[in-house]
Amino acid sequence: MDAKERHELKDNDLAEFLEHFGEFWGKHGNGIMIAIIIFMLVLFGWRYYNNSNAVAHENAWADLSATTTPQGFRERAVESAGFSAVPQLALLRGAETFHQQAIQLNKETANQEDTGMMSAEESLDAAESMYNQVLSSNTDPVYQANAAVGLANVAETRHDFDAAREHWTKAKQLAEGAKLNAIASLAD
């Protein structure tokens, strides 16, 4: 077969393909286009959903990093409830802030009624409540162990050393179970 015959066969195959393609497209073209459009819509919808979740997650972390008040941390925990670590960290930071506020109020001799601030006992109650939220949640053991340490510190601030011992024991158990050696040694 020489080059001229091969060229004629190619022309014939191309012409035959184009002739049959027109028939094929006329019969199945609308279905193919609808399938392509549906696929593209699903793809773009999935990407939009993932991108909006990523932006919301980044915003939750940014809001947490900008928060400084214990009430603000409590609000961040509620707002970011759909994200794994953000609410737990917000509760831990808020509880620690309440605890530090209570220690500071215990040191001051001024009348807290005039300042409009929470009393030291109210701050300790709020800290204990937030630590208990983290401890009772089904979350990463590192957060639970830190919450148990926080509860132990609150109990020590209240001079309730029996409760503090129980919380330190709980912290040690959680830390050893999760191989958190620093927290386990702190609890010892």
FIKOLZA-1660 file (N, C-alpha, C; in steps of 0.1 Angstrom, whole numbers, plus 5000, padded with zeros to 4 digits):
% residues 188
   i   px   py   pz ch aa at
   1 5009 4988 5000  A  M  N
   1 5000 5000 5000  A  M CA
   1 5009 5012 5000  A  M  C
   2 5007 5021 4990  A  D  N
   2 5015 5033 4990  A  D CA
   2 5009 5044 4997  A  D  C
   3 5015 5056 4998  A  A  N
   3 5011 5067 5005  A  A CA
   3 4998 5072 5000  A  A  C
   4 4996 5072 4987  A  K  N
   4 4983 5077 4982  A  K CA
   4 4971 5069 4986  A  K  C
   5 4972 5056 4987  A  E  N
   5 4961 5047 4991  A  E CA
   5 4959 5049 5006  A  E  C
   6 4970 5051 5014  A  R  N
   6 4968 5053 5029  A  R CA
   6 4960 5067 5031  A  R  C
   7 4964 5077 5023  A  H  N
   7 4957 5090 5024  A  H CA
   7 4943 5089 5021  A  H  C
   8 4939 5081 5011  A  E  N
   8 4925 5080 5007  A  E CA
   8 4917 5072 5018  A  E  C
   9 4924 5062 5024  A  L  N
   9 4917 5055 5035  A  L CA
   9 4915 5064 5047  A  L  C
  10 4925 5072 5050  A  K  N
  10 4923 5082 5061  A  K CA
  10 4912 5092 5058  A  K  C
  11 4911 5096 5046  A  D  N
  11 4901 5106 5042  A  D CA
  11 4887 5099 5043  A  D  C
  12 4886 5086 5039  A  N  N
  12 4874 5079 5040  A  N CA
  12 4870 5077 5054  A  N  C
  13 4880 5073 5063  A  D  N
  13 4877 5071 5077  A  D CA
  13 4872 5084 5084  A  D  C
  14 4879 5095 5080  A  L  N
  14 4875 5108 5086  A  L CA
  14 4861 5112 5082  A  L  C
  15 4859 5110 5069  A  A  N
  15 4845 5114 5064  A  A CA
  15 4835 5105 5070  A  A  C
  16 4838 5092 5072  A  E  N
  16 4828 5083 5078  A  E CA
  16 4826 5087 5093  A  E  C
  17 4837 5090 5100  A  F  N
  17 4835 5094 5114  A  F CA
  17 4827 5107 5115  A  F  C
  18 4830 5117 5107  A  L  N
  18 4822 5129 5108  A  L CA
  18 4807 5127 5104  A  L  C
  19 4805 5118 5095  A  E  N
  19 4791 5116 5091  A  E CA
  19 4784 5109 5102  A  E  C
  20 4790 5099 5109  A  H  N
  20 4784 5092 5120  A  H CA
  20 4784 5100 5133  A  H  C
  21 4794 5109 5134  A  F  N
  21 4794 5118 5146  A  F CA
  21 4782 5127 5146  A  F  C
  22 4778 5132 5135  A  G  N
  22 4767 5141 5134  A  G CA
  22 4754 5133 5138  A  G  C
  23 4753 5121 5133  A  E  N
  23 4741 5113 5137  A  E CA
  23 4741 5110 5152  A  E  C
  24 4753 5106 5157  A  F  N
  24 4755 5103 5171  A  F CA
  24 4752 5115 5180  A  F  C
  25 4757 5127 5176  A  W  N
  25 4755 5139 5184  A  W CA
  25 4740 5143 5183  A  W  C
  26 4734 5142 5172  A  G  N
  26 4720 5145 5171  A  G CA
  26 4711 5136 5180  A  G  C
  27 4715 5124 5182  A  K  N
  27 4708 5114 5190  A  K CA
  27 4711 5116 5205  A  K  C
  28 4724 5118 5209  A  H  N
  28 4728 5117 5223  A  H CA
  28 4734 5130 5228  A  H  C
  29 4735 5141 5220  A  G  N
  29 4742 5153 5223  A  G CA
  29 4736 5160 5235  A  G  C
  30 4723 5161 5236  A  N  N
  30 4716 5168 5247  A  N CA
  30 4719 5161 5260  A  N  C
  31 4718 5148 5260  A  G  N
  31 4721 5140 5273  A  G CA
  31 4735 5142 5277  A  G  C
  32 4745 5142 5268  A  I  N
  32 4759 5144 5271  A  I CA
  32 4761 5158 5277  A  I  C
  33 4755 5168 5271  A  M  N
  33 4757 5181 5276  A  M CA
  33 4751 5183 5290  A  M  C
  34 4739 5177 5292  A  I  N
  34 4733 5178 5305  A  I CA
  34 4741 5171 5316  A  I  C
  35 4747 5159 5312  A  A  N
  35 4756 5152 5322  A  A CA
  35 4768 5161 5325  A  A  C
  36 4774 5167 5315  A  I  N
  36 4786 5176 5317  A  I CA
  36 4782 5188 5326  A  I  C
  37 4771 5194 5324  A  I  N
  37 4767 5205 5332  A  I CA
  37 4764 5201 5346  A  I  C
  38 4757 5190 5348  A  I  N
  38 4755 5185 5362  A  I CA
  38 4768 5182 5369  A  I  C
  39 4777 5176 5362  A  F  N
  39 4790 5173 5368  A  F CA
  39 4797 5185 5372  A  F  C
  40 4797 5195 5363  A  M  N
  40 4804 5208 5367  A  M CA
  40 4797 5215 5378  A  M  C
  41 4784 5215 5379  A  L  N
  41 4777 5221 5390  A  L CA
  41 4780 5214 5403  A  L  C
  42 4781 5201 5403  A  V  N
  42 4784 5194 5415  A  V CA
  42 4798 5197 5419  A  V  C
  43 4808 5197 5410  A  L  N
  43 4822 5200 5413  A  L CA
  43 4823 5214 5419  A  L  C
  44 4817 5224 5413  A  F  N
  44 4818 5238 5418  A  F CA
  44 4811 5239 5431  A  F  C
  45 4800 5232 5433  A  G  N
  45 4793 5233 5446  A  G CA
  45 4801 5227 5457  A  G  C
  46 4807 5216 5454  A  W  N
  46 4816 5209 5464  A  W CA
  46 4828 5218 5467  A  W  C
  47 4834 5224 5457  A  R  N
  47 4845 5233 5460  A  R CA
  47 4841 5245 5468  A  R  C
  48 4829 5251 5465  A  Y  N
  48 4824 5262 5472  A  Y CA
  48 4822 5259 5487  A  Y  C
  49 4816 5247 5489  A  Y  N
  49 4813 5242 5503  A  Y CA
  49 4826 5241 5511  A  Y  C
  50 4836 5234 5505  A  N  N
  50 4849 5232 5512  A  N CA
  50 4856 5245 5514  A  N  C
  51 4856 5254 5505  A  N  N
  51 4862 5267 5506  A  N CA
  51 4855 5276 5517  A  N  C
  52 4842 5275 5518  A  S  N
  52 4835 5283 5528  A  S CA
  52 4838 5277 5542  A  S  C
  53 4839 5264 5543  A  N  N
  53 4842 5258 5556  A  N CA
  53 4856 5262 5560  A  N  C
  54 4866 5262 5551  A  A  N
  54 4879 5266 5554  A  A CA
  54 4880 5280 5558  A  A  C
  55 4873 5289 5552  A  V  N
  55 4873 5303 5556  A  V CA
  55 4866 5305 5570  A  V  C
  56 4856 5298 5572  A  A  N
  56 4849 5298 5586  A  A CA
  56 4859 5293 5596  A  A  C
  57 4866 5283 5593  A  H  N
  57 4875 5277 5603  A  H CA
  57 4887 5287 5606  A  H  C
  58 4892 5293 5596  A  E  N
  58 4902 5303 5597  A  E CA
  58 4897 5315 5605  A  E  C
  59 4885 5319 5602  A  N  N
  59 4879 5331 5610  A  N CA
  59 4877 5327 5625  A  N  C
  60 4873 5315 5628  A  A  N
  60 4872 5311 5641  A  A CA
  60 4885 5311 5649  A  A  C
  61 4896 5307 5642  A  W  N
  61 4909 5308 5649  A  W CA
  61 4913 5323 5650  A  W  C
  62 4911 5331 5640  A  A  N
  62 4914 5345 5641  A  A CA
  62 4906 5352 5653  A  A  C
  63 4894 5349 5654  A  D  N
  63 4886 5354 5665  A  D CA
  63 4891 5350 5678  A  D  C
  64 4895 5337 5679  A  L  N
  64 4900 5332 5692  A  L CA
  64 4913 5339 5695  A  L  C
  65 4922 5342 5686  A  S  N
  65 4934 5348 5689  A  S CA
  65 4933 5363 5692  A  S  C
  66 4922 5369 5688  A  A  N
  66 4920 5383 5691  A  A CA
  66 4912 5385 5704  A  A  C
  67 4907 5374 5710  A  T  N
  67 4899 5375 5723  A  T CA
  67 4908 5376 5735  A  T  C
  68 4904 5385 5744  A  T  N
  68 4912 5387 5756  A  T CA
  68 4904 5386 5769  A  T  C
  69 4891 5387 5768  A  T  N
  69 4882 5386 5781  A  T CA
  69 4877 5373 5783  A  T  C
  70 4874 5369 5795  A  P  N
  70 4868 5356 5798  A  P CA
  70 4854 5354 5792  A  P  C
  71 4846 5365 5792  A  Q  N
  71 4833 5364 5785  A  Q CA
  71 4835 5362 5770  A  Q  C
  72 4845 5369 5764  A  G  N
  72 4848 5367 5750  A  G CA
  72 4852 5353 5747  A  G  C
  73 4860 5347 5755  A  F  N
  73 4863 5333 5753  A  F CA
  73 4851 5324 5753  A  F  C
  74 4842 5327 5763  A  R  N
  74 4830 5319 5764  A  R CA
  74 4822 5320 5751  A  R  C
  75 4821 5333 5746  A  E  N
  75 4813 5335 5733  A  E CA
  75 4820 5328 5721  A  E  C
  76 4833 5328 5721  A  R  N
  76 4841 5321 5710  A  R CA
  76 4838 5306 5710  A  R  C
  77 4837 5301 5722  A  A  N
  77 4834 5286 5724  A  A CA
  77 4821 5283 5718  A  A  C
  78 4811 5291 5720  A  V  N
  78 4797 5289 5715  A  V CA
  78 4797 5291 5700  A  V  C
  79 4803 5301 5695  A  E  N
  79 4803 5305 5681  A  E CA
  79 4810 5294 5672  A  E  C
  80 4820 5288 5678  A  S  N
  80 4828 5279 5670  A  S CA
  80 4826 5264 5674  A  S  C
  81 4814 5261 5678  A  A  N
  81 4810 5248 5682  A  A CA
  81 4812 5237 5672  A  A  C
  82 4812 5241 5659  A  G  N
  82 4813 5231 5648  A  G CA
  82 4827 5227 5646  A  G  C
  83 4837 5233 5651  A  F  N
  83 4851 5230 5649  A  F CA
  83 4857 5223 5661  A  F  C
  84 4866 5214 5658  A  S  N
  84 4871 5205 5669  A  S CA
  84 4879 5212 5680  A  S  C
  85 4889 5219 5677  A  A  N
  85 4898 5224 5687  A  A CA
  85 4895 5238 5692  A  A  C
  86 4889 5246 5684  A  V  N
  86 4886 5260 5688  A  V CA
  86 4878 5261 5700  A  V  C
  87 4866 5254 5702  A  P  N
  87 4858 5256 5714  A  P CA
  87 4865 5251 5726  A  P  C
  88 4873 5241 5725  A  Q  N
  88 4880 5235 5737  A  Q CA
  88 4891 5245 5742  A  Q  C
  89 4898 5251 5732  A  L  N
  89 4908 5260 5736  A  L CA
  89 4902 5273 5741  A  L  C
  90 4891 5277 5735  A  A  N
  90 4884 5289 5740  A  A CA
  90 4880 5287 5755  A  A  C
  91 4874 5276 5758  A  L  N
  91 4870 5273 5771  A  L CA
  91 4882 5272 5781  A  L  C
  92 4893 5266 5777  A  L  N
  92 4904 5265 5786  A  L CA
  92 4910 5279 5788  A  L  C
  93 4911 5287 5778  A  R  N
  93 4917 5300 5779  A  R CA
  93 4908 5309 5788  A  R  C
  94 4895 5308 5786  A  G  N
  94 4885 5316 5794  A  G CA
  94 4885 5312 5808  A  G  C
  95 4886 5299 5811  A  A  N
  95 4887 5294 5824  A  A CA
  95 4899 5299 5831  A  A  C
  96 4910 5298 5824  A  E  N
  96 4923 5303 5830  A  E CA
  96 4922 5318 5833  A  E  C
  97 4916 5325 5824  A  T  N
  97 4914 5340 5826  A  T CA
  97 4906 5343 5838  A  T  C
  98 4895 5335 5840  A  F  N
  98 4886 5336 5852  A  F CA
  98 4894 5333 5864  A  F  C
  99 4902 5322 5864  A  H  N
  99 4910 5318 5875  A  H CA
  99 4920 5329 5879  A  H  C
 100 4927 5334 5869  A  Q  N
 100 4937 5345 5872  A  Q CA
 100 4929 5358 5878  A  Q  C
 101 4918 5360 5873  A  Q  N
 101 4910 5372 5878  A  Q CA
 101 4906 5369 5892  A  Q  C
 102 4903 5357 5896  A  A  N
 102 4899 5354 5910  A  A CA
 102 4911 5356 5919  A  A  C
 103 4923 5351 5914  A  I  N
 103 4935 5353 5922  A  I CA
 103 4938 5367 5924  A  I  C
 104 4936 5375 5914  A  Q  N
 104 4939 5390 5915  A  Q CA
 104 4929 5396 5924  A  Q  C
 105 4916 5392 5924  A  L  N
 105 4906 5398 5932  A  L CA
 105 4909 5394 5947  A  L  C
 106 4914 5382 5949  A  N  N
 106 4917 5378 5963  A  N CA
 106 4928 5386 5969  A  N  C
 107 4938 5391 5960  A  K  N
 107 4949 5399 5965  A  K CA
 107 4945 5413 5968  A  K  C
 108 4935 5418 5961  A  E  N
 108 4931 5432 5962  A  E CA
 108 4922 5433 5975  A  E  C
 109 4923 5445 5982  A  T  N
 109 4916 5447 5994  A  T CA
 109 4904 5456 5991  A  T  C
 110 4903 5461 5979  A  A  N
 110 4892 5470 5976  A  A CA
 110 4879 5463 5975  A  A  C
 111 4868 5470 5977  A  N  N
 111 4855 5464 5977  A  N CA
 111 4850 5461 5963  A  N  C
 112 4848 5448 5960  A  Q  N
 112 4845 5444 5946  A  Q CA
 112 4831 5448 5942  A  Q  C
 113 4822 5451 5952  A  E  N
 113 4809 5455 5949  A  E CA
 113 4809 5468 5941  A  E  C
 114 4819 5477 5944  A  D  N
 114 4819 5490 5937  A  D CA
 114 4825 5489 5923  A  D  C
 115 4833 5479 5920  A  T  N
 115 4840 5478 5908  A  T CA
 115 4831 5473 5896  A  T  C
 116 4820 5466 5900  A  G  N
 116 4812 5460 5890  A  G CA
 116 4817 5447 5884  A  G  C
 117 4828 5443 5889  A  M  N
 117 4834 5430 5885  A  M CA
 117 4828 5419 5893  A  M  C
 118 4830 5407 5888  A  M  N
 118 4826 5395 5895  A  M CA
 118 4834 5394 5907  A  M  C
 119 4828 5387 5917  A  S  N
 119 4836 5385 5929  A  S CA
 119 4846 5373 5926  A  S  C
 120 4856 5371 5935  A  A  N
 120 4866 5361 5933  A  A CA
 120 4859 5347 5933  A  A  C
 121 4849 5345 5941  A  E  N
 121 4842 5332 5941  A  E CA
 121 4834 5330 5928  A  E  C
 122 4828 5340 5923  A  E  N
 122 4820 5339 5911  A  E CA
 122 4830 5336 5899  A  E  C
 123 4842 5342 5899  A  S  N
 123 4852 5340 5889  A  S CA
 123 4856 5325 5890  A  S  C
 124 4859 5320 5902  A  L  N
 124 4863 5306 5904  A  L CA
 124 4851 5297 5899  A  L  C
 125 4839 5300 5902  A  D  N
 125 4828 5292 5898  A  D CA
 125 4827 5292 5882  A  D  C
 126 4829 5303 5876  A  A  N
 126 4829 5304 5861  A  A CA
 126 4841 5295 5855  A  A  C
 127 4852 5297 5861  A  A  N
 127 4864 5289 5857  A  A CA
 127 4861 5274 5858  A  A  C
 128 4856 5270 5870  A  E  N
 128 4853 5256 5872  A  E CA
 128 4843 5251 5862  A  E  C
 129 4833 5259 5859  A  S  N
 129 4822 5255 5850  A  S CA
 129 4828 5253 5836  A  S  C
 130 4837 5262 5832  A  M  N
 130 4843 5260 5818  A  M CA
 130 4853 5248 5818  A  M  C
 131 4860 5246 5828  A  Y  N
 131 4869 5234 5829  A  Y CA
 131 4861 5222 5828  A  Y  C
 132 4850 5221 5835  A  N  N
 132 4841 5209 5835  A  N CA
 132 4835 5207 5822  A  N  C
 133 4832 5217 5814  A  Q  N
 133 4827 5216 5801  A  Q CA
 133 4837 5208 5792  A  Q  C
 134 4850 5212 5793  A  V  N
 134 4860 5206 5785  A  V CA
 134 4862 5191 5790  A  V  C
 135 4862 5190 5803  A  L  N
 135 4865 5176 5809  A  L CA
 135 4854 5167 5805  A  L  C
 136 4841 5171 5805  A  S  N
 136 4830 5162 5802  A  S CA
 136 4828 5160 5787  A  S  C
 137 4834 5168 5779  A  S  N
 137 4832 5167 5764  A  S CA
 137 4840 5155 5759  A  S  C
 138 4836 5150 5748  A  N  N
 138 4842 5138 5742  A  N CA
 138 4853 5144 5732  A  N  C
 139 4864 5148 5737  A  T  N
 139 4874 5155 5729  A  T CA
 139 4888 5149 5731  A  T  C
 140 4898 5155 5726  A  D  N
 140 4911 5150 5727  A  D CA
 140 4916 5150 5741  A  D  C
 141 4923 5139 5745  A  P  N
 141 4927 5138 5760  A  P CA
 141 4936 5149 5764  A  P  C
 142 4943 5156 5755  A  V  N
 142 4952 5167 5759  A  V CA
 142 4944 5178 5765  A  V  C
 143 4932 5181 5759  A  Y  N
 143 4923 5191 5764  A  Y CA
 143 4917 5187 5777  A  Y  C
 144 4913 5175 5778  A  Q  N
 144 4907 5170 5791  A  Q CA
 144 4918 5170 5802  A  Q  C
 145 4930 5166 5799  A  A  N
 145 4940 5166 5809  A  A CA
 145 4943 5180 5814  A  A  C
 146 4943 5190 5805  A  N  N
 146 4946 5204 5808  A  N CA
 146 4934 5209 5817  A  N  C
 147 4922 5205 5814  A  A  N
 147 4910 5209 5821  A  A CA
 147 4911 5203 5836  A  A  C
 148 4916 5191 5837  A  A  N
 148 4917 5185 5850  A  A CA
 148 4928 5192 5858  A  A  C
 149 4938 5196 5852  A  V  N
 149 4949 5205 5858  A  V CA
 149 4943 5218 5863  A  V  C
 150 4935 5224 5854  A  G  N
 150 4928 5237 5858  A  G CA
 150 4919 5235 5869  A  G  C
 151 4911 5224 5870  A  L  N
 151 4902 5222 5881  A  L CA
 151 4910 5220 5894  A  L  C
 152 4921 5213 5893  A  A  N
 152 4930 5211 5905  A  A CA
 152 4935 5225 5910  A  A  C
 153 4939 5234 5900  A  N  N
 153 4944 5247 5904  A  N CA
 153 4932 5255 5911  A  N  C
 154 4920 5254 5905  A  V  N
 154 4909 5261 5911  A  V CA
 154 4906 5256 5925  A  V  C
 155 4907 5243 5927  A  A  N
 155 4904 5237 5940  A  A CA
 155 4915 5242 5950  A  A  C
 156 4928 5243 5946  A  E  N
 156 4938 5247 5954  A  E CA
 156 4936 5262 5958  A  E  C
 157 4931 5270 5949  A  T  N
 157 4929 5284 5951  A  T CA
 157 4918 5285 5962  A  T  C
 158 4908 5276 5962  A  R  N
 158 4898 5276 5972  A  R CA
 158 4902 5269 5985  A  R  C
 159 4914 5264 5985  A  H  N
 159 4920 5257 5997  A  H CA
 159 4912 5244 6000  A  H  C
 160 4907 5238 5989  A  D  N
 160 4900 5225 5990  A  D CA
 160 4910 5215 5985  A  D  C
 161 4919 5210 5993  A  F  N
 161 4930 5202 5989  A  F CA
 161 4926 5188 5986  A  F  C
 162 4915 5183 5992  A  D  N
 162 4910 5170 5989  A  D CA
 162 4905 5169 5974  A  D  C
 163 4897 5179 5970  A  A  N
 163 4892 5180 5957  A  A CA
 163 4904 5182 5947  A  A  C
 164 4914 5190 5951  A  A  N
 164 4926 5192 5943  A  A CA
 164 4933 5179 5940  A  A  C
 165 4934 5171 5951  A  R  N
 165 4941 5158 5949  A  R CA
 165 4933 5149 5939  A  R  C
 166 4920 5149 5940  A  E  N
 166 4912 5141 5931  A  E CA
 166 4914 5146 5916  A  E  C
 167 4915 5159 5914  A  H  N
 167 4916 5164 5901  A  H CA
 167 4930 5161 5896  A  H  C
 168 4940 5162 5905  A  W  N
 168 4954 5159 5900  A  W CA
 168 4955 5144 5896  A  W  C
 169 4948 5135 5904  A  T  N
 169 4948 5121 5900  A  T CA
 169 4941 5119 5887  A  T  C
 170 4930 5126 5884  A  K  N
 170 4923 5125 5872  A  K CA
 170 4933 5130 5860  A  K  C
 171 4939 5141 5863  A  A  N
 171 4949 5146 5853  A  A CA
 171 4960 5137 5850  A  A  C
 172 4965 5130 5860  A  K  N
 172 4976 5120 5858  A  K CA
 172 4971 5109 5850  A  K  C
 173 4959 5104 5853  A  Q  N
 173 4953 5092 5846  A  Q CA
 173 4951 5096 5831  A  Q  C
 174 4945 5107 5828  A  L  N
 174 4943 5112 5814  A  L CA
 174 4956 5114 5807  A  L  C
 175 4966 5120 5814  A  A  N
 175 4979 5122 5808  A  A CA
 175 4987 5109 5805  A  A  C
 176 4986 5100 5814  A  E  N
 176 4993 5087 5812  A  E CA
 176 4987 5079 5801  A  E  C
 177 4973 5080 5800  A  G  N
 177 4966 5073 5790  A  G CA
 177 4969 5078 5776  A  G  C
 178 4972 5091 5775  A  A  N
 178 4974 5098 5762  A  A CA
 178 4989 5100 5760  A  A  C
 179 4998 5095 5769  A  K  N
 179 5012 5096 5768  A  K CA
 179 5016 5111 5768  A  K  C
 180 5010 5119 5777  A  L  N
 180 5014 5133 5778  A  L CA
 180 5023 5134 5790  A  L  C
 181 5036 5131 5788  A  N  N
 181 5045 5130 5799  A  N CA
 181 5047 5143 5808  A  N  C
 182 5046 5154 5801  A  A  N
 182 5048 5167 5808  A  A CA
 182 5036 5169 5818  A  A  C
 183 5024 5166 5814  A  I  N
 183 5013 5168 5823  A  I CA
 183 5013 5157 5834  A  I  C
 184 5017 5145 5830  A  A  N
 184 5017 5134 5841  A  A CA
 184 5028 5138 5851  A  A  C
 185 5039 5143 5847  A  S  N
 185 5049 5147 5857  A  S CA
 185 5045 5159 5866  A  S  C
 186 5038 5168 5860  A  L  N
 186 5032 5179 5867  A  L CA
 186 5022 5174 5877  A  L  C
 187 5014 5165 5874  A  A  N
 187 5004 5159 5883  A  A CA
 187 5010 5152 5894  A  A  C
 188 5022 5146 5892  A  D  N
 188 5029 5139 5903  A  D CA
 188 5033 5149 5914  A  D  C
% end
